[in-house]
Amino acid sequence: MKYVTCNQAGEITGRYDSDFHRAIPKDAIVIPDKVWLATITETDGLWRLGADGVVSKQPFVPVAPNYPALISAERYAREASGVLVDGLLIETTRDSQSLISGMAVSALMDSAYRCNFKTGLGFVELGAAQILSISSAVRAHVQACFDREKVLLELVSAGTYSVEQLYQGWPDYSEPEPETKPETEVSP
């Protein structure tokens, strides 16, 4: 015979099979073999003991998505996605932003300042003007990410947000492809 034990909320706390378990708790409830197996294999609901004394599967209570948390997580991922500045792949993680800010302060204090900086493709030597250009591009990228997050949160508040919008409208700071001139046809 098959048994289950339940807590006061009716949630199953234990399953027992008399073929395998020598000691069955005194408060265990006998259930059909088919239901006992279903309580183990069917995970698309919550199995409970109802007020009528019958163990049955109840649907999960729907949980509303936490849109602000989802939007914040997407902004954070986009913020750290990096930018391409003058052909250099620049990381935009929080650590990189801090290092770039420090370089920018040095570049502002000394226009002859130079340093070696590791990009996504390796080390490069940067001058003060390049450092300030990178710092501006990184700051613009990060601010654009926060601006997009703000717009999405306003849409949530207005009740006009849709999930598709989570993946739209984020900044893309990759450099454009160089323009190519069309080949001219030569007449025979």
C-alpha positions in Angstrom: 0.0 0.0 0.0 1.0 3.6 -0.6 0.9 6.4 1.9 1.6 10.1 2.3 2.0 12.4 5.2 0.9 16.0 5.1 1.5 19.2 7.1 -1.3 21.3 8.4 -1.5 23.2 5.1 -2.1 19.9 3.3 1.3 19.9 1.6 2.8 16.4 1.2 5.8 16.0 3.5 6.5 12.3 3.0 5.7 9.3 0.8 5.8 5.7 1.9 5.5 2.4 0.2 4.7 -0.6 2.6 6.8 -2.8 0.3 9.9 -0.8 1.2 9.2 1.0 4.5 8.8 -1.0 7.6 7.6 1.8 9.8 4.7 3.9 8.3 3.9 7.0 10.4 0.6 6.7 12.3 -0.8 9.9 10.7 0.0 8.6 7.1 -2.9 8.6 4.7 -3.5 5.7 2.3 -3.7 6.7 -1.3 -4.1 4.8 -4.6 -0.9 3.6 -6.2 -1.5 5.7 -9.3 -1.9 8.9 -7.3 1.2 8.1 -5.2 3.3 7.7 -8.4 1.8 10.9 -9.8 2.8 12.9 -6.7 6.4 12.0 -7.6 6.3 12.3 -11.4 3.9 15.1 -12.2 5.6 18.4 -11.3 3.2 20.8 -13.1 1.3 21.5 -10.0 1.3 21.2 -6.2 0.0 18.0 -4.7 -2.1 18.6 -1.5 -4.5 17.0 0.8 -7.8 18.7 0.4 -10.5 19.4 3.0 -12.4 16.4 1.5 -9.5 14.1 2.5 -8.5 13.5 -1.1 -4.9 14.1 -2.4 -5.0 16.0 -5.7 -2.9 18.2 -7.8 -3.6 21.9 -7.6 -2.3 24.4 -10.1 0.6 26.6 -9.1 -0.5 30.1 -8.0 0.5 32.4 -10.8 3.3 34.7 -9.9 3.4 38.1 -11.5 6.7 38.9 -13.1 8.8 41.4 -11.2 9.3 43.7 -14.2 11.4 46.3 -12.4 13.9 43.6 -11.4 13.9 42.1 -14.9 14.5 45.5 -16.5 17.2 46.3 -14.0 19.0 43.0 -14.8 18.8 43.7 -18.5 20.1 47.2 -18.0 23.0 45.9 -16.0 23.9 43.3 -18.7 23.6 45.9 -21.4 25.6 48.4 -19.4 28.5 45.9 -19.1 28.4 44.8 -22.8 31.2 47.1 -23.9 31.7 49.7 -26.6 33.8 50.1 -29.7 35.7 53.4 -29.6 38.0 54.3 -32.5 38.4 50.7 -33.3 39.2 49.7 -29.7 36.9 47.2 -27.9 36.4 48.8 -24.5 34.9 46.9 -21.5 32.1 48.8 -19.7 31.8 46.7 -16.5 31.7 48.5 -13.3 35.4 47.8 -12.7 36.4 49.1 -16.1 34.3 52.2 -15.7 36.2 52.9 -12.5 39.6 52.4 -14.1 38.6 54.6 -17.1 37.4 57.3 -14.8 40.7 57.3 -13.0 42.6 57.5 -16.3 40.3 60.4 -17.4 41.2 62.3 -14.2 44.9 61.9 -14.9 44.3 63.0 -18.5 42.5 66.1 -17.4 45.3 67.0 -15.0 48.1 66.3 -17.5 47.5 66.7 -21.2 50.7 64.8 -21.9 49.5 61.8 -19.8 49.9 58.4 -21.5 49.3 54.9 -20.2 49.0 51.3 -21.4 45.4 50.1 -21.3 44.1 46.6 -21.9 41.3 46.5 -24.5 39.3 43.5 -25.7 42.1 42.9 -28.3 45.1 43.5 -26.1 47.2 46.3 -24.7 47.4 49.7 -26.4 49.1 52.9 -25.4 46.7 55.8 -25.0 47.2 59.5 -24.9 45.2 62.0 -22.9 42.9 62.9 -25.8 42.1 59.2 -26.5 41.5 58.5 -22.9 39.0 61.4 -22.7 37.3 60.1 -25.9 37.0 56.6 -24.4 35.8 58.0 -21.1 33.1 60.1 -22.9 32.0 57.1 -25.0 31.7 54.8 -22.0 29.8 57.4 -19.9 27.4 58.0 -22.8 26.9 54.3 -23.2 26.2 53.8 -19.5 23.9 56.8 -19.3 21.9 55.6 -22.4 21.4 52.3 -20.6 20.0 54.0 -17.5 17.9 56.2 -19.7 16.4 53.2 -21.4 15.7 51.5 -18.1 13.9 54.7 -16.9 11.7 54.6 -20.1 10.8 51.0 -19.5 10.0 51.5 -15.9 7.7 54.4 -16.9 6.0 52.1 -19.3 5.5 49.5 -16.5 4.0 52.3 -14.3 1.7 53.4 -17.1 0.5 49.8 -17.8 1.7 49.9 -21.4 4.9 47.8 -21.0 5.2 44.6 -23.2 7.9 41.9 -22.7 9.2 42.5 -26.3 10.2 46.1 -25.2 12.8 44.6 -22.8 15.0 43.7 -25.8 14.4 46.9 -27.8 15.8 50.4 -27.7 19.1 49.7 -25.9 22.2 51.6 -27.1 24.4 50.0 -29.7 27.8 51.7 -29.8 29.4 49.4 -32.3 31.1 51.4 -35.1 29.3 51.5 -38.4 30.7 49.4 -41.2 32.8 51.5 -43.6 31.0 52.7 -46.6 32.0 50.9 -49.8 31.7 52.4 -53.2 29.7 50.4 -55.7 31.8 48.8 -58.3 31.4 50.5 -61.7 30.4 48.4 -64.6 32.7 48.4 -67.6 31.0 48.3 -70.9 32.5 45.8 -73.4 
